[in-house]
Amino acid sequence: MDKYGFFFSLLAAIFWGLTPVVEKLGLSRTAPLVGVAIRTFAIAILLVAIILFSGQWRAVTAVDARTVFYLISGGILAGLCGQWAYFKALKHSESSRVVPIAGTYPLIALITSIVFLKEELTLAKAIGTVLVVTGIILLR
């Protein structure tokens, strides 16, 4: 990994590490679904502004229908359903337990990728899966 990739990976980890604390504080005064709506609305406004001011609007309008379908589906699964479930968990439990369990989504991605995308299950992936499941059991 080059320095650029490492820097942004670390920056993402910092942002994602701070986020549950901020969101849990925000959820103390509102319902999880309202929290998802507020979060999503703010992101949408910022993204539209960034796309408009960066001159990338034409790239957005050039995306084909199949790609739009898959991206919207992913947005509904992760941005609405997943975020709502995550906010419900954060509101009712400790963030230090919720985040690691919710962070096991790569396990689900592994299984569904093998089943639907016909990806290969390697020894490293199998060992990683066992470690993830062990972590979930320890956090229960």
Secondary structure by P-SEA (a helix, b strand, c coil): ccaaaaaaaaaaaaaaaaaaaaaaaaaccccaaaaaaaaaaaaaaaaaaaaaaacaaaaaaaccaaaaaaaaaaaaacccaaaaaaaaaaacccaaaaaaaaaaaaaaaaaaaaacccccccaaaaaaaaaaaaaaaaac
